[in-house]
Amino acid sequence: MEVEEFLPGPTLSRNGPRGRLRLDYAGEDASTAIPYWYWGEEAISVAEDAYRLARLVEEESGLAGYDPQADQDTMTGDAGKAAARLGGVAQWAHENLT
């Protein structure tokens, strides 16, 4: 895992066996990014980790998390639904853009 800091806030970037994801935090705003190359079990692993990270940020910062792709709050939302959306887009991209 690698952490880099860019003003106005820190960026956490993880690239490991459970996938790649990035968290950008800037005081009143935070965002998580996952590349669209995971589907199946890989999508489930990386989505679960992203939701776990989002919930930690929510608890520590008081910010409310929302996943626009899965149309749900990250605190109470289902990481499986997020994984299905991520996996569907990733598989479509793989089949149609490569």
Residue pairs with C-beta under 8 A, 6 or more apart in sequence:
1 12
1 13
1 14
1 15
1 16
2 13
2 14
2 15
3 10
3 11
3 12
3 13
4 10
4 11
4 13
5 11
8 26
8 27
9 24
9 25
9 26
9 27
10 25
11 22
11 23
11 24
11 25
12 22
12 23
12 25
12 53
13 20
13 21
13 22
13 23
14 20
14 21
14 22
14 49
18 45
18 46
18 49
19 34
19 38
19 42
19 45
19 46
19 49
20 34
20 35
20 46
21 32
21 33
21 34
21 46
21 49
21 50
21 53
22 32
22 33
22 34
23 30
23 31
23 32
23 53
23 57
24 30
24 31
24 32
24 33
25 57
25 61
28 63
29 63
30 54
30 57
30 61
30 63
30 65
32 50
32 53
32 54
34 46
34 47
34 50
34 86
36 86
36 89
36 90
36 93
37 90
37 93
37 94
38 45
38 46
38 86
38 87
38 90
39 86
39 87
39 88
39 90
39 91
39 94
40 87
43 83
43 84
43 86
43 87
43 90
44 79
44 80
44 83
44 87
46 83
46 86
47 79
47 80
47 82
47 83
47 86
48 79
48 83
50 79
50 82
51 67
51 74
51 77
51 79
51 82
54 65
54 67
54 74
54 75
55 65
55 74
55 75
57 63
57 65
58 64
58 65
58 74
58 75
64 73
64 75
65 73
65 74
65 75
66 72
66 73
66 74
67 73
67 74
67 77
67 82
69 82
69 85
69 86
69 89
70 77
70 78
70 81
70 82
70 85
72 78
72 81
72 82
